[in-house]
Amino acid sequence: MSKFAQDGFGKALQSEVAHHNVHVVSCHPAYVKTNIAKFALVGEGKPMGKTDSNIGNGISCEDAIDLLVKAMYLKRSWICLAPVSEYYYTVYPRA
């Protein structure tokens, strides 16, 4: 549902700023290697201290940024950074 909400927000924002010649790209990533889970607080208020295996096996932040910049250059309105195979991620444009 959060991806649906993000998509709706991107469409609404694009319609609001289009007349200013501003282009909006809505990016829907799969797992991205970050420390967000590692430093997330558990019930006792202490950091979890480990990264979820899905996040650990995800796309690097650098690769995600490279693909996002490519989508911006190509003026995509929506992209999904999703695995095609274990070692390859790509940009899927909306049809």
TAGI-V806981 format. One line per field, one symbol per residue. phi: phi as a letter, one per 20 degrees, with the letter a starting at -180 (. if undefined). burial: I if it has 24 or more other ideal C-beta (glycine too) atoms within 12 Angstrom, else O. A space follows every 50 residues. Layout:
phi->???
burial->???
This chain:
phi->.ffffffffffffgffdgfemddddeddeffcfceffgdfeegendffnb dgffffeffffffffgfffffffelfebccecfebfdcdbddfff
burial->OOOOOOOOOIOOOOOOOOOOOOOIIIIIIIIIIOOOOOOOOOOOOOOOOO OOOOIOOIIOOOIIOOIIOOIOOOOIIIIIIOOOOOOOIOIOOOO
